[in-house]
Amino acid sequence: MSATGEPAFASRRSPVYARRGMVASSQPLATQVGLSILMAGGNAADAAVATAAALNVTEPCSTGIGGDCFALYYDSGTRTVSALNGSGRAPAGLTIDLVRKQGLEKDGSFRDPFHAHTVTVPGACAGWCDLVGRFGSMSVADLLGPAIRLAEDGFPVAPLTAFHWDRGKAVLSRAPSGRALTINGRAPRAGEVFRNPGLARTLREVADDGKKGFYQGRVARDVARAVQAAGGVMSTEDLARHTSTWETPLGVPYRGAKVWECPPNGQGLAALLALAILDGFDVSAADPLSPERWHLLVEATRLGFADALRYVADPAVSPAPLERLLSPDYAAERRSGLDPARAMRVARRGPAGAPGTDTVYFCTVDRMGNACSFINSNYMGFGTGIVPGDVEHPWGFTLQNRGMNFSLDPSHANALAPGKRPYHTIIPGMLTRADGSLLGPFGVMGGFMQPQGHVQVVTALLDDAVDPQAAVDRPRFFVDPQEGSLFLEDGVPAAVAEGLTARGHAVQPLVRGYTRAMFGRGQVILRDGEGTWAGGSDPRADGCAFGY
């Protein structure tokens, strides 16, 4: 423990091994729910949806049915990876002109990050249903059952969750029904039992009627009412017309494997661009905790973000030149501008953002060899803090503020427009071998930390061949893609900080205690050649990996 009583996040855990199936998430109870589905005969898609719903109950300060989701699914039968885009769109009545006329713009972004105009249509529910519809083997009703019971019966709140819940309680006080996610106005304490009957009602609507139970009918009506009452323009028509989309995932080779990400509007492109640059360097020649290694990783990350912040947007409106960006020639061109001895200054243009604790990442694998890499988020903790429904009958979930990632510059590819999806920070990852067989799902949540978390975990796994738990245990860096500041986690040797400073990096004081959540919370499950699963769960969260 530190002098302040906060945990030092040091981990001495071994990886978890199992032969049949495994789940890794940021909440033990959610991991248990997903594993119970696998043990009952469900597959990786079934377990993912059950886990996502359970996380909505147990970690509402990070995720929920009022937010968005993305998933990568590896089908062992076809050896293919599919990408699910479960992100929502801006209301049809929302324009940049309206935001400006209402005096809500500041420096090309929303003045108030929690204003109702930042609510995009929640895509999570449709994403859950569509994943099960394509790849699942069980009914949505059966998969939501464990989460419904947790919400009705109550659950003991985990320690880190209690801390972040308390940090987010102020935004809940802005909405009339926000107290539904508090205990008499305060956040629940670690170990305290919390019940959420309103969320149980919401999940029952979906269990009974599928997607219609959320996007049409009582829930949709109250979502629109709540947004409009808070000054927004979302309508029931906006909700009713929402659809998920299935996309072709993006992939680049790295150290003989292939790294997969969802395409834009997600920022997985930033991770792929950075890894393509690094693939031309002998990264393993430098010690994992050395200024030489970290300088390369930081600089490749900067270059990846420079392109992502320029091009990532809704591809239906502003498609990125992906073939060019992911070509070996482009990687070589970007690599040639990287000075091993000096930090660069990269021009940036994109949404305002920061690292965050506002998302859950988890992964599931099953006895058939299928895998699901899944991420679900409110953005900025509880999102807007707006809880649909009235004070007596709240629906028990908050509405996201994902629209905060739109640019209010009309000339930008990511400019706000009616019916458009914003730049999205949440990204799942997947690794396959050269022969197309599965290596495993992985991910690191946390705003702009996510692509750089992917880079750091992938290099640990593939350059250094460490196990999944060791990969997520390693100390991390976070480079601010907007300002250029470089944050290092407690545990980074002083020689690394000194060496990076000497190379011109704007190194900040070491980040300690609970604030280390800025470096994200990851999960990894890998499969070896014998078919054994090995899982790791981030020590910066409350969760665990477990299998059977």
C-alpha positions in Angstrom: 0.0 0.0 0.0 1.1 3.6 -0.7 1.3 6.3 1.9 -2.2 7.4 0.9 -3.6 3.9 1.5 -4.1 3.3 -2.2 -3.0 0.0 -3.6 0.3 0.0 -5.6 -1.2 -2.3 -8.3 1.8 -4.6 -8.1 0.9 -8.0 -9.4 2.5 -11.4 -8.8 -0.3 -13.4 -10.4 0.4 -16.3 -12.7 -1.5 -16.7 -16.0 -4.7 -18.8 -15.7 -4.7 -22.1 -17.8 -7.7 -24.1 -19.0 -8.5 -26.5 -21.8 -12.1 -25.9 -22.7 -13.2 -22.3 -22.3 -12.2 -19.1 -20.6 -13.4 -15.6 -19.8 -11.4 -12.5 -18.8 -13.1 -9.4 -17.6 -12.7 -6.4 -15.2 -15.3 -7.8 -12.7 -15.1 -11.3 -11.1 -18.9 -11.7 -11.0 -19.1 -10.9 -14.7 -16.3 -13.4 -15.5 -18.3 -16.0 -13.5 -21.4 -15.2 -15.5 -19.7 -15.7 -18.8 -18.0 -18.9 -17.6 -21.3 -20.3 -16.5 -22.7 -19.8 -20.0 -19.7 -21.6 -21.5 -20.1 -24.5 -19.0 -23.8 -24.7 -19.9 -22.9 -25.3 -23.5 -22.8 -21.8 -24.9 -20.1 -20.5 -27.2 -17.9 -17.5 -27.1 -20.5 -15.2 -28.6 -23.1 -16.3 -26.0 -20.6 -15.8 -23.2 -19.7 -12.4 -24.4 -23.2 -11.0 -24.4 -23.9 -12.5 -20.9 -20.7 -10.9 -19.7 -21.5 -7.6 -21.3 -24.9 -7.5 -19.5 -23.4 -8.5 -16.2 -20.8 -5.8 -16.5 -23.6 -3.3 -17.0 -24.9 -4.3 -13.6 -21.5 -4.5 -11.7 -19.6 -1.7 -13.3 -22.2 1.0 -14.5 -19.6 3.7 -14.0 -17.8 2.3 -17.1 -20.3 0.6 -19.3 -23.9 -0.1 -20.1 -26.8 -0.6 -22.4 -26.9 3.2 -22.8 -23.6 3.1 -24.6 -21.9 1.5 -27.6 -20.0 -1.6 -28.3 -17.6 -3.2 -30.9 -16.5 -6.8 -31.3 -14.2 -9.0 -33.2 -15.2 -12.6 -33.6 -13.0 -15.5 -34.6 -14.9 -18.4 -36.2 -12.8 -21.5 -35.8 -14.8 -23.3 -38.5 -13.9 -20.8 -41.2 -10.8 -19.4 -39.6 -12.1 -15.9 -40.3 -12.4 -12.7 -38.2 -15.6 -10.7 -38.4 -16.0 -7.1 -37.1 -19.2 -5.8 -35.5 -19.7 -2.1 -35.3 -22.2 -1.5 -32.5 -21.8 2.3 -32.3 -24.7 4.8 -32.6 -25.3 7.8 -34.7 -26.1 11.5 -34.1 -29.7 12.5 -34.0 -31.3 13.6 -37.3 -32.0 17.0 -35.8 -28.5 17.8 -34.6 -26.2 20.1 -36.6 -23.1 22.1 -36.0 -25.2 25.3 -36.7 -27.6 24.4 -33.9 -24.8 23.8 -31.5 -23.2 27.1 -32.4 -26.5 29.0 -32.2 -27.0 27.7 -28.7 -23.6 28.9 -27.6 -22.4 25.3 -26.9 -19.2 25.3 -28.9 -15.7 25.9 -27.6 -12.5 25.4 -29.5 -14.1 23.2 -32.1 -15.8 20.9 -29.6 -18.7 20.9 -27.2 -18.4 23.4 -24.4 -20.1 21.0 -21.9 -19.0 17.4 -22.4 -22.1 16.2 -20.6 -24.7 18.2 -22.5 -27.6 16.2 -24.0 -26.4 17.0 -27.5 -23.4 14.6 -26.9 -25.8 11.7 -26.6 -25.6 9.5 -29.7 -28.1 6.7 -30.2 -27.0 3.8 -27.9 -25.7 1.0 -30.0 -24.9 -1.6 -27.3 -28.3 -3.4 -27.2 -28.4 -4.0 -31.0 -24.8 -5.1 -30.9 -25.5 -7.7 -28.3 -28.5 -9.0 -30.1 -26.7 -9.0 -33.5 -23.7 -10.8 -32.2 -25.9 -13.6 -30.8 -28.0 -13.6 -34.0 -25.0 -14.3 -36.2 -22.7 -16.4 -34.0 -24.6 -17.4 -30.9 -26.3 -20.6 -29.9 -28.5 -19.5 -27.0 -31.5 -17.1 -26.7 -31.0 -13.5 -25.7 -33.4 -14.1 -22.8 -31.3 -16.9 -21.4 -28.1 -14.8 -21.8 -29.6 -11.8 -20.0 -31.0 -13.9 -17.1 -27.9 -13.9 -14.9 -27.5 -10.1 -15.2 -31.2 -9.6 -14.4 -30.8 -11.7 -11.2 -27.6 -9.7 -10.2 -29.5 -6.5 -10.7 -32.6 -7.6 -8.7 -30.8 -9.5 -5.9 -27.9 -7.1 -5.6 -24.1 -7.6 -5.7 -21.2 -6.5 -3.6 -19.4 -3.6 -5.3 -15.7 -4.2 -6.0 -13.1 -1.8 -4.6 -11.8 0.0 -7.7 -15.3 0.2 -9.1 -16.4 1.9 -5.8 -13.6 4.5 -6.2 -14.6 5.3 -9.8 -18.3 5.3 -9.0 -17.6 7.9 -6.3 -15.7 10.0 -8.8 -18.6 9.9 -11.2 -21.4 10.6 -8.7 -21.4 14.4 -9.5 -22.6 13.8 -13.1 -25.4 11.6 -11.8 -26.7 14.6 -9.7 -27.3 16.6 -12.9 -30.2 14.3 -14.0 -33.5 13.9 -12.1 -33.2 10.1 -12.2 -29.5 9.9 -11.6 -30.0 9.0 -7.9 -31.2 5.6 -9.1 -27.5 4.8 -9.5 -26.6 6.0 -6.0 -27.4 5.0 -2.4 -29.2 8.1 -1.1 -27.1 10.3 -3.3 -23.7 8.7 -2.6 -21.8 6.1 -4.4 -21.8 2.5 -2.9 -18.7 1.6 -0.9 -16.4 -1.3 -1.5 -18.2 -4.5 -0.4 -21.6 -2.8 -0.1 -24.5 -4.5 -1.8 -26.1 -2.5 -4.6 -29.4 -3.3 -6.3 -30.7 -1.9 -9.6 -34.3 -3.0 -10.2 -34.6 -0.4 -13.0 -31.9 -2.0 -15.0 -33.4 -5.4 -14.4 -36.7 -4.0 -16.0 -34.7 -2.7 -19.0 -33.0 -6.1 -19.5 -36.4 -7.9 -19.2 -37.8 -5.7 -22.0 -34.9 -6.9 -24.2 -35.2 -10.5 -23.0 -38.9 -10.4 -24.0 -38.8 -8.5 -27.3 -35.2 -8.4 -28.4 -33.9 -5.2 -30.0 -37.4 -3.9 -30.3 -37.7 -3.9 -26.5 -35.0 -1.2 -26.4 -35.3 0.8 -29.6 -39.1 0.8 -29.8 -41.7 1.0 -27.1 -41.4 2.2 -23.5 -37.6 2.4 -23.2 -37.1 4.3 -26.4 -39.9 6.7 -25.5 -38.3 7.5 -22.2 -34.8 7.8 -23.7 -36.0 10.4 -26.2 -38.0 12.2 -23.5 -34.9 12.3 -21.2 -32.6 13.7 -23.9 -35.2 16.3 -24.9 -35.8 17.3 -21.3 -32.1 17.9 -20.9 -31.9 20.1 -24.0 -31.2 17.6 -26.7 -33.0 16.7 -29.9 -33.0 12.9 -30.1 -36.3 11.4 -31.2 -38.0 8.0 -31.0 -37.4 7.9 -34.8 -33.7 8.2 -34.3 -33.8 5.2 -32.0 -36.1 3.1 -34.2 -33.9 3.5 -37.3 -30.6 2.4 -35.5 -28.7 -0.6 -37.0 -25.4 -2.3 -36.2 -23.1 -3.0 -39.1 -20.9 -5.9 -39.9 -17.5 -4.7 -41.3 -14.4 -6.2 -42.8 -11.7 -6.1 -40.1 -8.3 -4.5 -40.8 -5.2 -6.5 -40.2 -1.4 -6.0 -40.5 1.4 -8.6 -40.1 3.6 -8.3 -37.1 6.4 -10.7 -36.1 4.9 -13.6 -38.2 1.4 -13.1 -36.7 -1.5 -10.9 -37.8 -3.0 -8.2 -35.7 -6.7 -7.5 -36.3 -8.7 -4.3 -35.5 -12.1 -3.0 -36.3 -12.1 -0.4 -39.1 -13.1 3.3 -38.7 -15.0 4.9 -37.1 -12.9 3.1 -34.4 -9.4 4.2 -33.7 -7.9 0.7 -34.1 -6.2 2.1 -37.2 -3.8 4.0 -34.9 -2.5 0.8 -33.4 -2.1 -0.9 -36.8 -0.2 2.0 -38.2 2.2 2.1 -35.2 2.8 -1.7 -35.3 3.4 -1.6 -39.1 6.1 1.0 -38.4 7.6 -1.0 -35.5 7.7 -4.2 -37.6 10.6 -2.7 -39.5 12.7 -2.3 -36.3 14.4 -5.0 -34.2 12.3 -4.1 -31.1 13.4 -7.1 -29.1 17.1 -6.1 -29.4 16.4 -3.4 -26.7 15.5 -4.3 -23.1 11.7 -4.1 -22.6 12.2 -1.5 -19.9 14.8 0.7 -21.7 14.6 4.2 -23.1 15.7 2.9 -26.5 12.7 0.5 -26.7 10.2 3.0 -25.2 11.3 5.8 -27.5 10.6 3.6 -30.6 7.1 2.7 -29.2 6.2 6.3 -28.3 7.3 7.7 -31.6 5.5 5.0 -33.6 2.4 5.7 -31.5 2.6 9.4 -32.2 2.7 8.7 -36.0 -0.2 6.3 -35.8 -2.3 8.9 -34.0 -1.3 11.6 -36.4 -3.0 9.7 -39.2 -5.9 8.3 -37.2 -6.9 11.8 -35.9 -6.9 13.1 -39.4 -8.8 10.2 -41.1 -10.9 8.3 -38.6 -14.5 9.2 -39.0 -17.8 7.5 -40.1 -16.7 5.7 -43.3 -20.3 6.1 -44.7 -19.6 9.8 -44.9 -15.8 10.2 -45.0 -14.0 7.0 -45.9 -10.3 6.8 -45.0 -7.7 5.8 -47.6 -7.1 2.6 -45.9 -5.3 0.7 -48.7 -2.7 3.5 -48.9 -2.4 3.9 -45.1 -1.9 0.2 -44.4 0.5 -0.4 -47.3 4.1 -1.5 -46.7 5.3 1.5 -48.7 3.5 3.9 -46.4 4.8 2.2 -43.3 8.4 2.5 -44.7 7.8 6.1 -45.5 6.6 6.9 -41.9 9.4 4.8 -40.4 12.0 6.8 -42.3 11.0 9.9 -40.4 11.5 8.3 -37.0 14.8 9.5 -35.4 16.1 6.9 -32.9 17.7 9.7 -30.9 15.2 12.5 -30.9 11.5 13.0 -30.3 9.5 14.4 -33.1 6.7 17.0 -33.1 3.7 15.6 -35.0 0.9 17.9 -36.2 -2.4 16.7 -34.8 -6.0 17.4 -35.7 -8.9 15.5 -34.2 -11.3 15.2 -31.3 -10.5 16.3 -27.8 -9.9 13.4 -25.6 -7.9 11.8 -22.8 -7.1 8.5 -21.2 -10.1 7.2 -19.3 -11.7 4.6 -17.0 -15.0 4.8 -18.9 -15.0 1.5 -20.7 -14.9 -2.3 -20.1 -12.9 -4.7 -22.3 -13.3 -8.4 -22.0 -12.8 -11.5 -24.0 -14.2 -15.0 -24.2 -13.1 -18.3 -25.8 -14.9 -21.6 -26.1 -14.3 -25.4 -26.4 -14.6 -25.2 -30.2 -11.8 -22.7 -30.5 -14.0 -19.6 -31.2 -13.0 -16.3 -29.6 -14.7 -13.0 -29.0 -12.9 -9.7 -28.3 -15.5 -7.3 -27.0 -15.6 -3.7 -25.7 -18.5 -1.7 -24.3 -18.6 1.9 -23.1 -20.5 4.8 -21.7 -17.6 7.3 -22.3 -16.4 9.6 -19.5 -17.6 7.3 -16.7 -21.4 7.5 -16.5 -21.5 9.3 -19.9 -23.9 12.2 -19.6 -25.3 10.9 -16.3 -28.8 11.1 -17.8 -30.9 8.2 -16.6 -34.1 7.6 -18.7 -37.4 7.3 -16.9 -38.9 9.2 -14.1 -37.7 9.4 -10.5 -40.2 6.6 -9.4 -39.5 4.4 -12.4 -36.0 4.9 -13.7 -34.6 2.4 -16.3 -31.4 2.0 -14.3 -28.8 3.0 -17.0 -27.1 6.2 -18.1 -26.9 7.6 -21.6 -23.4 7.9 -23.2 -21.8 11.2 -24.3 -19.9 9.6 -27.2 -20.9 12.6 -29.4 -18.2 14.5 -27.5 -15.7 13.0 -30.0 -17.2 14.8 -33.0 -15.3 17.8 -34.3 -17.4 20.9 -34.6 -15.1 22.1 -37.5 -17.3 21.6 -40.6 -14.2 21.0 -42.8 -13.0 18.0 -40.7 -13.7 14.4 -41.8 -15.1 13.8 -38.3 -17.4 16.8 -38.3 -20.7 16.4 -36.6 -23.6 15.8 -38.9 -27.1 14.3 -38.6 -27.1 10.5 -38.6 -23.3 10.3 -38.5 -21.2 8.1 -36.3 -18.3 9.9 -34.4 -14.7 9.0 -34.1 -14.7 6.2 -31.6 -12.0 5.4 -29.0 -13.1 1.8 -28.0 -11.3 -0.9 -29.9 -11.1 -4.7 -29.5 -8.1 -6.6 -30.8 -7.5 -10.2 -32.1 -4.3 -12.1 -33.0 -4.0 -14.9 -35.5 -1.1 -17.0 -36.7 0.3 -17.0 -40.2 -1.7 -20.1 -41.1 -5.0 -18.4 -40.0 -5.3 -20.3 -36.7 -6.2 -18.4 -33.6 -3.6 -17.0 -31.3 -6.1 -15.1 -29.2 -8.2 -12.0 -28.3 -6.8 -9.1 -26.5 -7.6 -5.5 -25.6 -6.8 -2.5 -23.4 -9.6 0.0 -22.6 -9.2 3.7 -21.7 -9.9 6.5 -24.2 -6.8 7.5 -26.2 -4.8 5.0 -24.2 -6.4 2.1 -26.2 -4.3 2.0 -29.4 -1.1 2.6 -27.4 -2.1 -0.1 -24.9 -2.6 -2.5 -27.8 0.9 -1.6 -29.1 2.5 -2.2 -25.7 0.6 -5.5 -25.1 1.3 -6.9 -28.6 5.0 -6.1 -28.4 5.2 -7.8 -25.0 3.4 -10.9 -26.4 5.2 -11.1 -29.8 8.6 -9.5 -29.4 9.2 -10.8 -25.9 7.0 -13.9 -25.9 5.8 -13.3 -22.3 2.6 -14.9 -21.0 -0.7 -13.0 -21.0 -0.6 -12.1 -17.3 3.0 -10.7 -17.6 2.0 -8.7 -20.7 -0.8 -6.8 -18.8 1.3 -6.5 -15.6 4.0 -4.5 -17.3 4.2 -0.8 -16.5 2.9 1.4 -19.4 3.3 4.8 -21.0 0.6 7.2 -22.2 1.4 9.8 -24.8 -1.2 12.6 -25.1 -1.9 12.7 -28.9 -3.0 16.3 -28.7 -0.5 17.9 -26.4 2.5 15.6 -26.7 3.0 15.1 -22.9 4.3 11.7 -22.0 3.1 10.0 -18.8 4.9 7.0 -17.2 3.5 4.6 -14.7 4.9 4.0 -11.3 7.3 1.1 -11.7 9.1 2.5 -14.7 12.8 2.7 -13.9 14.3 6.2 -13.5 16.7 5.5 -16.3 13.8 5.2 -18.7 12.4 8.5 -17.7 15.8 10.2 -17.9 16.6 8.7 -21.3 13.2 9.7 -22.7 13.7 13.2 -21.3 17.1 13.4 -22.9 15.6 12.5 -26.3 13.2 15.5 -26.0 10.0 13.9 -24.7 7.8 15.9 -22.4 8.0 13.4 -19.6 5.6 14.1 -16.7 6.0 12.9 -13.0 5.4 9.2 -12.4 1.7 8.4 -12.1 0.8 6.4 -8.9 -2.1 5.0 -7.0 -5.6 4.9 -8.4 -4.6 7.4 -11.0 -2.8 4.6 -12.7 -6.1 3.6 -14.2 -5.2 6.2 -16.9 -3.0 3.4 -18.4 -6.0 1.3 -19.2 -7.3 -2.1 -18.0 -6.5 -5.0 -20.3 -7.5 -8.6 -20.8 -5.7 -11.3 -22.9 -6.4 -14.9 -23.7 -4.0 -16.9 -25.9 -4.1 -20.4 -27.3 -1.0 -22.6 -27.6 -0.3 -25.3 -30.1 -1.8 -27.9 -27.8 -5.1 -26.1 -27.6 -4.6 -24.9 -24.0 -5.9 -21.4 -23.1 -3.8 -19.0 -21.1 -5.4 -15.9 -19.7 -4.3 -12.7 -18.0 -6.4 -9.9 -16.4 -5.1 -6.4 -15.7 -4.1 -5.6 -12.1 -5.4 -2.0 -12.6 -8.9 -3.3 -12.4 -11.0 -5.5 -10.1 -11.3 -8.5 -12.5 -9.9 -11.8 -13.3 -9.5 -14.5 -15.9 -10.9 -17.9 -15.3 -11.5 -21.1 -17.3 -12.6 -24.7 -17.0 
